[in-house]
Amino acid sequence: MNIGLLECDHVLERFHHVSGDYREMFAALFKQSTPDITLQSFDVCNGEFPPSLDSCDAFLTTGSRFSAYDDMDWIREMKAFVQQAYEANKPLVGVCFGHQIIAEALGGKVEQAETGWGIGVRNIEVIKTEEWMQPGQSSLKLQYMHRDQVKRLPENSVVVGRSDHCSVAMFRAGGSMLGIQAHPEFPRAYSEALLNDRIDRIGEERVAEAQASLLKETDEFVVARWIVEFLEGQK
């Protein structure tokens, strides 16, 4: 399966030595879990969008330092792309910012979370088990790095996973789109680097707690398999 990776941001150059850019992180994630996947990158944050919905079998979005509600040309174009894909039943999975852009594009609402930053390794409780969740698990541990959250779902959407700090940790929109607030693609070293860089913004105590949580085992390869199962099931 050829998946179009919609790059909604790029790793800052000073962090490239850690794990590369987002395309390298996602490539490494799928190489270890589903090696038959091919990723084709589109630099959407710099205006490079797929020429058509048929360019790839399915699409996947990266995270971003921007907000889904920011008034920027490429974000407006991204929302239009999501709307077109939804109307055409084109499979698309959104990660972090992508999770939020699906909600905003389809009539939901994203805002800064009252609980503040969601960081470190946190648990996701699966509250609606679906066929594409193979291998099956009732909970997951994944890395988070976000301040915005989905506050209102679009119509024809359902929450499939929740976290203590984030009531919409995973949701499905219609039958063809899936949003995941966490970052299954982040290697531990990259999360450590980001947390150290954001101490002034987040606070020493919360960063220290998040750094300690990174020692926990995580389920990114399970989620990578779920992403592929979801996308393949919608083709």
Secondary structure, 3 states (H helix, E strand, C coil): CEEEEECCCCCCHHHHHHHCCHHHHHHHHHHHHCCCCEEEEECHHHCCCCCCHHHCCEEEECCCCCCCCCCCHHHHHHHHHHHHHHHCCCCEEEECHHHHHHHHHCCCEEEECCCCCEEEEEEEEECCCCCCCCCCCCEEEEEEEECEEEEECCCCEEEEEEECCEEEEEEEECCCEEEECCCCCCCHHHHHHHHHHCHHHHCHHHHHHHHHHCCCCCCHHHHHHHHHHHHHHHC
